[in-house]
Amino acid sequence: MVNWTTLLRFNLYALAAAGAYIAFMFVLGIPEFQRHYLFLHKIAFPLWPRYAEPHHHGLEPAQARNLHISSTDGVKIGVWHHLPDSVYQQVLGQVDQENPDLPREVYDQALKDYPTFVYLHGNALNRAAQFRIRAYKLLSKIQNANVIAIDYRGFGDSESFPTEEGVVSDAYAAVQWVREKSLDLDTGKRPAIALMGQSLGTGVATQCALRLYRDKIHIDALILLAAFKAIRPMVIEFRMGGLVPLLGWLEYFPFRESIIEKLLHYDFDTQKALAEIVDGHLKRDAIVPPAVVLVHAEDDDVIPVRHGDELYEAVETQFEAMDKKSAYHVWASNVPDVGYVQAVMHRSAPLPEKKGLLPGARAVLPRNAVMTYMRLDEGGHNHQFERNADLFPLILPTTLTGKGHAPTRRE
């Protein structure tokens, strides 16, 4: 016998859910709401960060300084400058543990003497998040380099609110600040610089690298951890809680492209930007593009690993690397306890097996490739770097390993 009360209640719930979903779709098209949905910049943790005192968040006393720099449009953004490990060890005796501080000259000189990584975090939280702090500390130790960790506009203690152009401008300004501070006026030279982005930060890093490339400004490496092809495919693929495909129905809609075009106010097209950047290898008059390192984990439940696969495959196809007539070729290897590593390399580049193995290293990996792709067996979404940080000195240009920790090869 049909329970009409239960059936009516079920229908009412279904109508309410459908109404809520339609309302959500309508609200999602509003630029301000979409901005909050994409950047999640109002989700702050730690809740009461002490940016002026980085050591209160797990960094060593005085190993990092807090400062603010102006973006390209005058917006002030918050920054932590983390010293290279060897520099900190040299000045550790000068640090007052009660009131940790070091002369500004120590930090300024480190920028002139050691390479720098500009670290661009993902959405939500701020530069004091613990898993991000672990990344700064590992970079400082493994690469013996400066780490410049920024909070984009609207994040942390930075001014204004985030937009696609704005956050890319913030990253660009951070690179320019490093270039200015690291220049040796006597020699006209500066140490190497790399951009390192994680999650949403990969979109920011790639667009920043593209802007630098178009301005004929060289950086040494572009490191992308858990990258996505572009925002548009992420819209359809994104699952709330890893389960609910909020906009998955668009995949089956005949006019989905026009709907997404009207719905989305953000692009972050990493695949298109990478194609233009690495194309510099094929042009005689272009500046030398950065070495691109792409890292993705199979168990990433936020950005599916196929994004990493397709970004790599696009570059492999662009260089016709599988064609014997191409000036480029593919190097590939299974690495125990890591995953599968592939690289697009120039045929004149020596194979990593010919270079020897670093003492204590787990693998032999290609250096200075057009693109190197580490497809990790595991690492989730936020822990890919920290679990395999020791492999980065094998992939990145030697100029990104600071003096004092320079590796010696065993031939």
C-alpha positions as CSV (number, residue, x, y, z in Angstrom):
1,M,0.0,0.0,0.0
2,V,1.4,3.4,-1.0
3,N,2.2,5.8,1.9
4,W,1.1,9.0,0.3
5,T,2.5,11.1,3.1
6,T,6.0,9.6,2.7
7,L,5.8,10.0,-1.1
8,L,4.7,13.6,-0.8
9,R,7.5,14.4,1.6
10,F,10.0,12.7,-0.7
11,N,8.8,14.8,-3.6
12,L,9.0,18.0,-1.6
13,Y,12.5,17.2,-0.5
14,A,13.5,16.5,-4.2
15,L,11.9,19.8,-5.3
16,A,13.8,21.6,-2.5
17,A,17.1,20.0,-3.5
18,A,16.5,20.8,-7.1
19,G,15.6,24.4,-6.2
20,A,18.7,24.7,-4.1
21,Y,20.9,23.4,-6.9
22,I,19.4,25.8,-9.4
23,A,19.9,28.6,-7.0
24,F,23.5,27.5,-6.5
25,M,24.1,27.5,-10.2
26,F,22.6,31.0,-10.5
27,V,24.8,32.3,-7.6
28,L,27.9,30.6,-9.0
29,G,27.6,32.8,-12.1
30,I,28.0,35.9,-10.0
31,P,31.6,37.1,-10.3
32,E,32.0,37.8,-6.6
33,F,30.7,34.5,-5.5
34,Q,32.8,32.7,-8.1
35,R,35.8,34.4,-6.8
36,H,35.2,33.1,-3.3
37,Y,34.4,29.7,-4.6
38,L,37.7,29.5,-6.6
39,F,40.2,31.1,-4.3
40,L,38.6,30.3,-0.9
41,H,40.7,33.2,0.4
42,K,38.3,33.8,3.4
43,I,39.1,30.4,4.7
44,A,42.1,31.3,7.0
45,F,44.1,28.9,9.1
46,P,45.9,29.3,11.4
47,L,43.1,31.5,12.7
48,W,45.3,34.1,14.4
49,P,48.6,34.0,12.5
50,R,51.5,36.1,13.7
51,Y,53.0,36.9,10.4
52,A,55.6,39.2,11.9
53,E,56.9,36.3,14.0
54,P,57.3,33.3,11.6
55,H,59.0,31.2,14.3
56,H,55.6,30.9,16.1
57,H,54.5,28.7,13.2
58,G,57.2,26.1,13.2
59,L,60.0,27.9,11.5
60,E,63.4,28.2,13.2
61,P,63.9,31.5,15.1
62,A,65.0,34.2,12.7
63,Q,65.4,31.8,9.8
64,A,62.6,33.7,8.1
65,R,61.8,37.4,8.0
66,N,58.4,39.0,7.4
67,L,58.0,41.9,4.9
68,H,55.6,43.4,2.5
69,I,56.2,44.3,-1.2
70,S,54.2,46.2,-3.7
71,S,52.6,44.3,-6.6
72,T,52.7,45.7,-10.1
73,D,49.6,47.8,-9.4
74,G,50.6,49.0,-5.9
75,V,48.7,46.4,-3.8
76,K,50.8,45.4,-0.8
77,I,51.3,41.7,-0.3
78,G,52.7,39.8,2.6
79,V,55.9,37.8,2.2
80,W,58.2,35.5,4.2
81,H,61.8,35.3,3.2
82,H,63.3,32.0,4.4
83,L,67.1,31.8,4.5
84,P,69.1,29.0,2.9
85,D,70.0,26.3,5.4
86,S,73.8,26.8,5.3
87,V,73.4,30.6,5.8
88,Y,71.2,30.1,8.8
89,Q,73.6,27.6,10.4
90,Q,76.5,30.1,10.0
91,V,74.5,32.9,11.8
92,L,72.7,30.7,14.3
93,G,75.0,31.9,17.1
94,Q,73.8,35.5,16.6
95,V,70.2,34.6,17.2
96,D,68.5,35.7,20.4
97,Q,66.1,32.9,21.1
98,E,63.9,35.1,23.2
99,N,63.7,37.9,20.6
100,P,64.8,36.3,17.4
101,D,66.1,38.7,14.8
102,L,69.0,39.1,12.4
103,P,70.4,42.1,10.6
104,R,68.7,42.9,7.3
105,E,72.0,42.6,5.6
106,V,72.1,38.9,6.3
107,Y,68.9,38.3,4.3
108,D,69.9,40.8,1.6
109,Q,73.3,39.1,1.1
110,A,71.7,35.7,1.0
111,L,69.7,36.8,-2.0
112,K,72.9,37.8,-3.8
113,D,74.8,34.6,-3.0
114,Y,72.2,31.8,-3.2
115,P,69.4,30.8,-5.6
116,T,65.8,31.6,-4.8
117,F,62.5,29.7,-5.1
118,V,59.4,31.8,-5.3
119,Y,56.7,29.6,-3.7
120,L,53.1,30.1,-4.9
121,H,50.5,28.3,-2.7
122,G,47.1,26.9,-3.6
123,N,43.7,28.2,-2.7
124,A,42.5,28.7,0.9
125,L,44.6,29.2,4.1
126,N,47.7,31.3,4.1
127,R,51.5,31.1,4.1
128,A,51.5,30.0,7.7
129,A,49.7,26.6,6.9
130,Q,51.8,23.8,8.3
131,F,52.1,21.7,5.1
132,R,53.4,24.8,3.3
133,I,55.9,25.6,6.0
134,R,57.3,22.0,5.6
135,A,57.8,22.8,1.9
136,Y,59.8,26.0,2.7
137,K,62.0,24.2,5.2
138,L,62.7,21.3,2.8
139,L,63.5,23.6,-0.1
140,S,65.9,25.6,2.2
141,K,67.6,22.4,3.2
142,I,67.6,20.2,0.1
143,Q,68.4,23.0,-2.4
144,N,70.2,25.3,0.1
145,A,68.3,28.2,-1.3
146,N,66.2,31.2,-0.4
147,V,62.4,30.7,-0.3
148,I,60.1,33.6,-1.0
149,A,56.6,32.6,0.2
150,I,53.9,35.1,-0.7
151,D,50.3,35.5,0.1
152,Y,48.4,36.7,-2.9
153,R,46.1,39.7,-2.6
154,G,43.2,38.9,-0.4
155,F,45.1,36.1,1.4
156,G,46.8,36.4,4.8
157,D,47.8,40.0,5.6
158,S,47.8,41.1,1.9
159,E,45.6,43.9,0.7
160,S,42.6,43.8,-1.7
161,F,40.9,40.7,-3.1
162,P,42.1,38.1,-5.6
163,T,41.5,38.1,-9.3
164,E,43.2,36.1,-12.0
165,E,45.2,39.0,-13.3
166,G,45.9,40.2,-9.8
167,V,47.4,37.1,-8.3
168,V,49.6,36.6,-11.4
169,S,50.7,40.2,-11.0
170,D,51.6,39.4,-7.4
171,A,53.8,36.5,-8.4
172,Y,55.4,38.6,-11.2
173,A,56.1,41.4,-8.6
174,A,57.7,38.8,-6.3
175,V,60.1,37.6,-9.0
176,Q,61.0,41.2,-10.0
177,W,61.6,42.0,-6.3
178,V,64.0,39.0,-6.1
179,R,65.7,40.0,-9.3
180,E,66.3,43.5,-8.0
181,K,67.5,42.4,-4.6
182,S,69.7,39.6,-5.9
183,L,71.6,41.6,-8.6
184,D,75.3,42.1,-7.9
185,L,76.0,45.6,-9.1
186,D,79.7,44.9,-9.4
187,T,79.4,41.8,-11.7
188,G,75.9,42.5,-13.2
189,K,75.0,38.9,-12.3
190,R,72.4,37.2,-10.0
191,P,71.8,33.7,-8.8
192,A,69.2,31.4,-10.3
193,I,65.5,31.9,-9.8
194,A,62.7,29.3,-9.9
195,L,58.9,29.5,-9.7
196,M,57.2,26.7,-7.7
197,G,53.5,26.4,-7.7
198,Q,51.2,24.0,-5.9
199,S,47.5,23.2,-6.9
200,L,45.9,26.6,-7.9
201,G,49.4,28.0,-7.5
202,T,50.5,26.0,-10.6
203,G,48.0,28.1,-12.7
204,V,49.5,31.3,-11.2
205,A,53.1,30.1,-11.7
206,T,52.6,29.2,-15.3
207,Q,50.8,32.4,-16.2
208,C,53.6,34.4,-14.4
209,A,56.2,32.4,-16.3
210,L,54.4,33.2,-19.5
211,R,54.4,36.9,-18.7
212,L,58.1,36.8,-17.9
213,Y,58.9,34.8,-21.1
214,R,57.0,37.4,-23.2
215,D,58.9,40.1,-21.4
216,K,62.1,38.3,-22.3
217,I,63.0,37.7,-18.6
218,H,64.6,34.4,-18.0
219,I,63.9,32.1,-15.0
220,D,65.7,28.8,-14.5
221,A,62.8,26.5,-13.6
222,L,59.1,26.2,-13.4
223,I,58.0,23.5,-10.9
224,L,54.3,22.5,-10.9
225,L,52.9,20.3,-8.1
226,A,49.4,18.9,-8.8
227,A,48.8,21.0,-11.9
228,F,45.5,21.3,-13.8
229,K,45.1,21.9,-17.5
230,A,42.8,24.8,-17.2
231,I,39.8,25.9,-15.0
232,R,37.2,24.9,-17.5
233,P,37.7,21.1,-17.4
234,M,38.1,21.4,-13.6
235,V,34.5,22.8,-13.5
236,I,33.0,19.7,-14.9
237,E,35.3,17.2,-13.1
238,F,35.2,18.8,-9.6
239,R,33.5,16.7,-7.0
240,M,32.6,18.1,-3.6
241,G,34.1,15.9,-0.9
242,G,35.7,13.9,-3.7
243,L,32.2,12.3,-4.4
244,V,29.5,14.7,-5.6
245,P,30.0,16.1,-9.2
246,L,28.4,19.5,-8.7
247,L,28.5,20.4,-12.4
248,G,29.1,17.0,-13.9
249,W,25.8,17.1,-15.8
250,L,27.3,19.8,-18.1
251,E,29.4,17.1,-19.7
252,Y,26.3,15.7,-21.3
253,F,24.7,19.0,-22.3
254,P,24.9,19.8,-26.0
255,F,25.7,23.5,-25.5
256,R,28.1,23.0,-22.6
257,E,30.9,25.2,-24.1
258,S,28.7,28.2,-24.4
259,I,27.3,27.7,-20.9
260,I,30.8,27.4,-19.4
261,E,31.9,30.4,-21.4
262,K,29.1,32.5,-19.9
263,L,29.4,31.0,-16.5
264,L,33.2,31.2,-15.9
265,H,35.1,34.4,-15.2
266,Y,38.5,32.7,-14.8
267,D,40.7,30.8,-17.2
268,F,44.2,29.8,-15.9
269,D,44.9,27.9,-19.1
270,T,48.1,26.1,-18.1
271,Q,48.2,23.9,-21.1
272,K,48.1,26.8,-23.6
273,A,50.6,28.8,-21.6
274,L,53.1,25.9,-21.4
275,A,52.9,25.3,-25.1
276,E,54.0,28.9,-25.7
277,I,56.8,28.8,-23.1
278,V,58.4,25.6,-24.2
279,D,58.1,26.6,-27.9
280,G,61.1,28.8,-27.1
281,H,63.2,25.7,-27.5
282,L,62.2,25.5,-31.1
283,K,62.9,29.2,-31.9
284,R,66.3,30.6,-32.5
285,D,65.6,34.2,-31.4
286,A,63.7,33.3,-28.2
287,I,65.1,33.5,-24.7
288,V,65.9,30.1,-23.1
289,P,62.7,28.8,-21.5
290,P,62.8,27.5,-17.9
291,A,63.2,23.8,-17.2
292,V,59.7,22.5,-16.5
293,V,59.2,20.0,-13.8
294,L,55.7,18.5,-13.4
295,V,54.7,16.3,-10.4
296,H,51.4,14.6,-9.9
297,A,50.3,11.7,-7.7
298,E,48.0,8.9,-8.7
299,D,46.1,9.2,-5.4
300,D,45.4,13.0,-5.8
301,D,41.6,13.2,-5.0
302,V,41.4,16.9,-5.8
303,I,43.0,17.3,-9.2
304,P,42.9,13.9,-11.1
305,V,46.3,12.7,-12.3
306,R,45.2,12.7,-15.9
307,H,45.7,16.4,-15.9
308,G,49.4,15.8,-15.3
309,D,49.4,13.1,-17.9
310,E,47.8,15.3,-20.6
311,L,50.0,18.3,-19.8
312,Y,53.1,16.1,-20.4
313,E,51.7,14.3,-23.4
314,A,50.9,17.7,-25.0
315,V,54.5,18.7,-24.8
316,E,55.7,15.3,-26.0
317,T,53.5,15.7,-29.0
318,Q,54.5,19.3,-29.6
319,F,58.2,18.3,-29.9
320,E,57.3,15.1,-31.9
321,A,59.6,13.4,-29.4
322,M,58.6,9.9,-30.5
323,D,59.6,10.6,-34.1
324,K,63.1,9.5,-34.9
325,K,63.6,12.5,-37.1
326,S,62.9,14.9,-34.2
327,A,65.8,16.7,-32.5
328,Y,64.1,15.7,-29.2
329,H,63.5,12.3,-27.7
330,V,61.8,10.7,-24.6
331,W,63.6,9.3,-21.6
332,A,61.6,7.2,-19.3
333,S,62.1,5.0,-16.3
334,N,60.4,3.3,-13.4
335,V,61.8,4.6,-10.1
336,P,61.3,2.3,-7.1
337,D,59.2,3.7,-4.3
338,V,58.5,6.8,-6.4
339,G,56.6,6.0,-9.7
340,Y,57.1,6.5,-13.4
341,V,59.4,9.4,-14.6
342,Q,59.3,10.7,-18.2
343,A,61.2,13.5,-19.8
344,V,61.4,15.3,-23.2
345,M,65.1,15.9,-23.9
346,H,67.2,17.2,-26.7
347,R,69.1,14.4,-28.4
348,S,72.4,16.2,-27.7
349,A,71.8,16.1,-24.0
350,P,73.7,13.4,-22.2
351,L,71.6,10.6,-20.8
352,P,71.3,10.7,-17.0
353,E,72.9,7.2,-16.9
354,K,76.1,8.7,-18.4
355,K,76.3,11.3,-15.6
356,G,76.7,9.0,-12.7
357,L,74.7,8.7,-9.5
358,L,74.7,11.1,-6.6
359,P,75.9,9.5,-3.4
360,G,72.9,8.4,-1.4
361,A,70.4,9.1,-4.3
362,R,67.5,6.8,-4.9
363,A,67.5,7.2,-8.7
364,V,69.2,8.6,-11.7
365,L,67.0,11.3,-13.3
366,P,67.3,13.7,-16.3
367,R,68.4,17.3,-15.7
368,N,67.6,20.3,-17.8
369,A,65.0,18.5,-19.9
370,V,62.3,20.5,-21.7
371,M,59.9,18.9,-19.3
372,T,60.3,16.2,-16.7
373,Y,57.2,14.5,-15.4
374,M,57.2,12.5,-12.1
375,R,54.0,10.5,-11.9
376,L,54.1,9.4,-8.3
377,D,52.5,6.3,-6.9
378,E,51.3,8.3,-3.9
379,G,51.6,11.7,-2.4
380,G,48.0,12.9,-2.4
381,H,47.3,16.5,-3.2
382,N,49.4,18.4,-0.7
383,H,52.4,16.1,0.1
384,Q,54.0,15.4,-3.2
385,F,57.1,17.5,-2.7
386,E,57.8,16.7,0.9
387,R,57.8,12.9,0.2
388,N,60.2,13.2,-2.7
389,A,62.2,16.4,-2.1
390,D,65.5,14.6,-2.3
391,L,64.9,13.9,-6.0
392,F,64.7,17.5,-7.0
393,P,68.4,18.2,-7.0
394,L,68.7,15.4,-9.6
395,I,66.2,17.1,-11.9
396,L,66.6,20.8,-11.5
397,P,69.5,22.8,-13.0
398,T,72.6,22.7,-10.9
399,T,72.4,26.5,-10.6
400,L,69.4,26.0,-8.3
401,T,71.5,24.2,-5.7
402,G,73.2,26.7,-3.4
403,K,76.9,26.6,-2.7
404,G,77.8,24.7,0.4
405,H,75.4,21.9,-0.6
406,A,76.5,21.5,-4.2
407,P,76.3,17.8,-5.1
408,T,79.5,15.9,-6.2
409,R,78.9,13.3,-8.8
410,R,80.3,9.8,-8.8
411,E,81.4,9.1,-12.4
